[in-house]
């Protein structure tokens, strides 16, 4: 058991405590991302095998950039006797999810439900606990390193999905239950479109416009999305599908039961993109409860700043700035940084009732027009 005075330990010393003599496998995996490589090591063959399969489209045999090292140690839940502080969740979210404890040069983060513990430091990045039972939390920890690197390089984090047509990106954001993933996955059936990201989109203005990057994470979706898209039918059994379809429509769309979407298995090979130039941003401000017709129009984000609430996203407890400081859970988001980054991007508001076919047709026409403009 780690005693309270151990919170004065350096991240290097805490790393030694978390690894506790465990032996890492000689085999590692390396993710090759735009400008960044992430090298993953673990003591668990089960975890390594699962992550190799999950990250397969992003894995490289070479290391084109200096690597960020991430270690995951499979072991029982650690009973760390440290003064955990609860990380306050976003409005509308219920229950305790994360707690944290700051060290002199790093931070410990605990996932309350699973007992997984993570050490975040510019050099030492360690996940410890029942990793094999919680691989998605290890996947998220790896992605947090990429997201930290992007934000340290002045990329703006958006709560959005996105897809590409060639090098052109269209983003999808929505208020709670808005269906950004569902919209993106409906469009992905088009052979000319590729998946960029599902829940975290990063944008940065440069000389050629606004560049967009996603993170190497597969979409995690609810049953309402699966049963309304034939490309996703292999994710669940016929019995599950029939059970979901028997539920009241509103209850189905509110059901929180997550499934991973294997893009290659559901939509075919060659459907993943790493970055692009964002030209359009769809904000889903519609509702399953509305009896109004679906209405789609371009808007000015300066005139409708409240729509930014669907796009803006907290960096969360894992983000560490270049100076070594961390966020706290009362950190305020800066709307102006989003307004500046999105300048020149076509912002589209979708209101009224939910009709994915109308939205899909609109987006296909929009992307077609953009392609014609470049010819």
C-alpha positions in Angstrom: 0.0 0.0 0.0 1.3 3.5 -0.9 1.3 5.8 2.1 0.2 9.5 1.9 3.7 10.7 2.2 4.5 9.0 -1.1 2.6 11.7 -2.9 5.9 13.6 -2.6 7.6 11.1 -4.7 8.7 12.1 -8.2 7.0 10.5 -11.2 10.1 8.4 -11.8 9.8 7.0 -8.2 6.1 6.5 -8.6 6.6 4.6 -11.8 8.9 2.2 -10.0 6.1 1.7 -7.4 3.4 1.1 -10.0 5.5 -1.3 -12.1 6.7 -3.1 -8.8 9.2 -5.5 -10.4 6.9 -6.6 -13.3 8.8 -7.7 -16.4 7.8 -6.1 -19.7 7.4 -8.2 -22.8 10.2 -7.8 -25.3 7.6 -7.1 -28.1 6.1 -3.6 -28.4 3.8 -1.9 -30.8 4.3 1.5 -32.4 1.5 3.8 -33.7 2.5 6.1 -36.5 0.5 9.3 -36.4 1.0 12.6 -38.2 4.2 14.0 -36.7 4.1 11.7 -33.7 4.9 8.1 -32.8 3.6 6.3 -29.7 5.4 3.1 -28.5 3.4 0.8 -26.2 4.9 -1.8 -23.8 3.2 -4.2 -21.4 3.7 -7.3 -19.3 0.5 -8.8 -20.7 0.5 -10.8 -23.9 -3.4 -10.8 -23.8 -3.5 -7.0 -23.7 -0.7 -6.6 -26.4 -2.6 -9.0 -28.7 -5.9 -7.2 -28.3 -4.3 -3.8 -28.8 -2.4 -5.0 -31.9 -5.7 -6.0 -33.4 -7.5 -2.8 -32.4 -4.8 -0.4 -33.6 -3.8 -2.5 -36.7 -4.5 0.3 -39.2 -2.3 2.7 -37.3 0.6 0.4 -36.5 4.0 0.9 -38.2 7.0 -1.4 -38.4 9.2 1.7 -38.5 9.4 4.7 -36.2 9.4 7.8 -38.3 9.3 10.3 -35.3 10.6 10.4 -31.8 8.3 8.1 -29.8 6.1 8.8 -26.8 6.4 5.8 -24.5 3.3 4.3 -22.8 3.5 1.3 -20.4 0.5 -0.8 -19.2 1.0 -3.1 -16.2 -1.6 -5.9 -15.7 -2.1 -6.5 -12.0 -4.9 -6.6 -9.4 -6.5 -3.3 -8.4 -4.0 -1.2 -6.5 -5.1 0.1 -3.1 -3.3 3.5 -3.2 -3.5 5.3 0.1 -3.4 8.8 -1.4 -5.7 11.8 -1.0 -7.9 11.3 -4.1 -9.9 14.3 -5.3 -13.1 13.7 -7.3 -12.9 15.1 -10.9 -16.2 17.0 -11.4 -18.1 15.7 -14.4 -19.6 17.8 -17.2 -23.2 19.1 -16.7 -25.8 16.4 -17.3 -23.3 13.5 -16.5 -24.1 11.4 -13.5 -22.0 9.4 -11.1 -18.3 9.5 -10.1 -16.0 8.6 -13.0 -12.5 9.8 -12.2 -10.4 11.0 -9.3 -7.0 12.5 -9.2 -4.0 13.2 -7.0 -1.2 15.6 -8.0 2.4 14.8 -7.6 5.3 17.3 -7.6 5.9 16.7 -11.4 2.9 14.6 -12.5 -0.6 13.4 -11.8 -2.2 10.1 -10.7 -5.7 9.5 -12.2 -8.0 6.8 -11.0 -11.0 5.3 -12.8 -13.4 5.0 -10.0 -15.5 2.1 -11.4 -12.7 -0.2 -12.5 -9.9 0.8 -10.1 -7.5 1.4 -13.0 -4.7 3.9 -12.1 -2.8 6.1 -14.6 0.4 8.1 -14.0 0.6 11.2 -16.3 4.0 12.9 -16.7 5.9 14.2 -19.8 8.3 11.3 -19.6 6.5 8.6 -17.6 3.1 7.4 -18.7 1.9 4.3 -16.9 -1.4 2.4 -16.7 -1.7 -0.1 -13.8 -4.4 -2.4 -12.7 -6.8 -4.9 -14.3 -5.9 -3.8 -17.9 -7.0 -7.1 -19.5 -10.6 -6.5 -18.2 -10.5 -2.8 -19.3 -8.6 -2.6 -22.6 -10.7 0.4 -23.7 -9.3 2.5 -20.8 -5.8 1.6 -21.9 -6.7 2.6 -25.5 -8.1 5.9 -24.2 -4.9 6.5 -22.2 -2.8 6.0 -25.3 -5.0 8.4 -27.2 -4.7 10.9 -24.4 -1.0 11.1 -25.1 -1.6 12.0 -28.8 -4.3 14.5 -27.8 -1.9 16.1 -25.3 0.8 16.5 -27.9 -1.7 18.1 -30.3 -3.0 20.6 -27.8 0.5 21.5 -26.7 1.1 22.4 -30.4 -2.0 24.7 -30.3 -4.5 22.3 -31.9 -8.1 23.0 -30.7 -10.0 20.0 -29.3 -13.6 19.5 -30.6 -16.3 17.1 -29.4 -17.0 15.9 -32.9 -17.0 13.1 -35.5 -15.6 13.6 -39.0 -15.1 11.9 -42.3 -13.0 12.7 -45.4 -13.6 12.9 -49.1 -10.1 12.8 -50.5 -8.3 15.5 -48.4 -11.5 17.4 -47.5 -13.1 16.9 -44.1 -16.6 17.4 -42.9 -17.2 17.5 -39.1 -20.3 16.6 -37.1 -21.1 17.9 -33.6 -24.3 17.6 -31.7 -25.9 18.3 -28.4 -26.5 15.3 -26.1 -28.0 12.5 -28.1 -27.7 14.5 -31.3 -26.5 11.6 -33.4 -23.1 12.8 -34.7 -21.7 9.2 -34.9 -24.9 7.9 -36.5 -24.8 10.7 -39.1 -21.2 10.0 -39.9 -21.7 6.3 -40.2 -24.7 6.6 -42.5 -22.5 8.6 -44.9 -19.5 6.2 -44.6 -21.3 3.7 -46.9 -20.3 6.0 -49.7 -17.2 4.4 -51.3 -15.5 7.9 -51.7 -15.7 8.7 -48.0 -13.3 7.7 -45.3 -13.5 7.7 -41.5 -11.4 10.3 -39.7 -12.6 10.4 -36.1 -15.7 9.6 -34.0 -15.6 11.7 -30.8 -12.5 13.9 -30.7 -11.6 16.2 -33.7 -8.6 18.5 -33.6 -8.4 21.6 -35.8 -5.7 24.1 -36.5 -5.5 27.1 -38.8 -2.5 27.1 -41.2 -1.5 28.7 -44.5 -3.8 26.4 -46.5 -6.9 26.8 -44.4 -8.0 24.7 -41.4 -6.3 21.3 -41.0 -8.2 18.5 -39.1 -6.9 15.5 -37.4 -8.6 12.6 -35.7 -7.5 10.1 -33.1 -6.8 6.3 -33.6 -10.0 5.2 -31.9 -12.8 3.2 -33.4 -16.4 4.5 -33.1 -18.3 3.3 -29.9 -21.9 3.4 -30.6 -25.3 2.6 -29.0 -27.9 0.1 -30.3 -30.1 2.8 -31.9 -27.3 3.5 -34.3 -26.7 -0.1 -35.1 -30.2 -1.2 -35.9 -30.7 1.7 -38.3 -27.6 1.1 -40.5 -27.4 -2.2 -42.5 -23.6 -1.8 -42.7 -23.4 -2.4 -38.9 -25.6 -5.5 -38.8 -22.7 -7.9 -38.1 -22.0 -6.1 -34.7 -25.0 -7.7 -33.0 -26.9 -11.0 -33.3 -30.4 -11.2 -34.9 -31.9 -11.9 -31.5 -30.3 -8.7 -30.1 -31.5 -6.7 -33.1 -35.1 -7.9 -32.7 -35.0 -7.1 -29.0 -33.7 -3.6 -29.6 -36.3 -3.0 -32.4 -39.1 -4.0 -30.0 -38.2 -1.2 -27.6 -40.0 2.2 -27.8 -38.1 4.5 -30.2 -37.3 7.1 -27.6 -36.1 4.5 -25.1 -33.9 2.8 -27.7 -32.1 6.1 -28.6 -31.5 6.8 -24.9 -30.0 3.3 -24.2 -26.3 3.5 -23.3 -24.8 0.2 -24.3 -21.6 0.7 -26.2 -20.3 -1.4 -29.2 -17.1 -0.9 -31.1 -17.3 -0.5 -34.9 -14.6 -2.2 -36.8 -14.4 0.1 -39.8 -12.7 -2.4 -42.2 -15.1 -5.2 -41.3 -18.3 -3.1 -41.7 -17.3 -0.8 -44.5 -14.3 -2.4 -46.3 -10.6 -1.7 -46.4 -9.1 1.7 -47.2 -11.7 3.6 -45.2 -9.5 5.3 -42.6 -7.9 8.8 -42.9 -5.5 10.5 -40.5 -6.0 14.2 -41.4 -7.6 16.5 -43.9 -8.7 20.1 -44.5 -12.0 20.9 -42.9 -14.5 22.8 -45.1 -17.8 22.2 -43.4 -19.0 21.6 -39.8 -22.5 20.2 -39.3 -24.1 21.0 -35.9 -27.0 18.8 -35.0 -29.5 20.8 -33.0 -32.4 18.6 -33.8 -34.5 16.3 -31.6 -36.2 12.9 -31.8 -39.1 14.5 -29.8 -39.7 17.4 -32.3 -42.6 17.2 -34.7 -41.1 19.9 -36.9 -39.7 19.3 -40.3 -35.9 18.9 -40.5 -34.4 22.3 -41.3 -30.8 22.7 -42.6 -29.1 26.1 -43.0 -25.7 27.7 -43.0 -25.2 30.0 -40.0 -22.6 32.4 -38.6 -21.0 31.1 -35.4 -20.5 34.7 -34.3 -24.2 35.3 -34.5 -25.1 31.9 -33.0 -22.3 31.5 -30.3 -24.5 29.1 -28.3 -23.9 26.5 -31.0 -20.3 26.3 -29.8 -21.6 24.4 -26.7 -22.0 21.4 -29.0 -18.4 21.7 -30.3 -16.3 22.8 -27.3 -14.7 20.1 -25.2 -12.7 20.1 -22.0 -9.2 18.7 -22.3 -9.8 16.6 -19.2 -7.6 15.4 -16.3 -4.9 13.8 -18.4 -3.9 17.0 -20.3 -0.5 18.4 -19.2 0.7 21.7 -20.5 4.3 22.3 -21.8 5.1 24.0 -18.5 4.1 20.9 -16.6 0.8 22.2 -15.1 -2.5 20.4 -15.4 -6.1 21.3 -15.9 -8.5 21.4 -13.0 -12.2 20.5 -13.3 -13.3 24.2 -13.2 -11.2 25.2 -16.2 -13.2 27.4 -18.5 -13.3 26.8 -22.2 -12.3 29.7 -24.5 -15.0 30.3 -27.2 -12.8 32.8 -29.0 -10.2 30.1 -29.8 -12.9 28.1 -31.6 -14.3 31.1 -33.4 -10.8 31.9 -34.7 -10.0 28.3 -35.7 -13.4 27.9 -37.5 -13.1 31.2 -39.4 -13.9 30.5 -43.1 -15.4 27.0 -42.4 -19.0 26.6 -43.5 -21.1 26.1 -40.3 -24.4 24.3 -40.8 -27.1 24.0 -38.2 -29.6 21.2 -38.5 -32.8 21.7 -36.4 -36.3 20.3 -36.2 -37.0 16.6 -36.2 -34.4 13.9 -36.8 -34.2 12.6 -40.4 -30.9 10.9 -41.2 -31.8 10.4 -44.9 -32.4 14.1 -45.4 -29.1 14.9 -43.7 -27.2 12.2 -45.6 -28.5 13.6 -49.0 -27.6 17.1 -48.0 -24.0 16.1 -47.0 -23.5 14.1 -50.2 -24.6 17.1 -52.3 -22.4 19.4 -50.2 -19.3 17.2 -50.6 -20.1 16.9 -54.3 -20.2 20.6 -54.7 -16.9 21.0 -52.9 -15.3 18.5 -55.2 -16.5 20.3 -58.3 -15.1 23.6 -57.0 -11.6 22.1 -56.9 -11.7 20.6 -60.4 
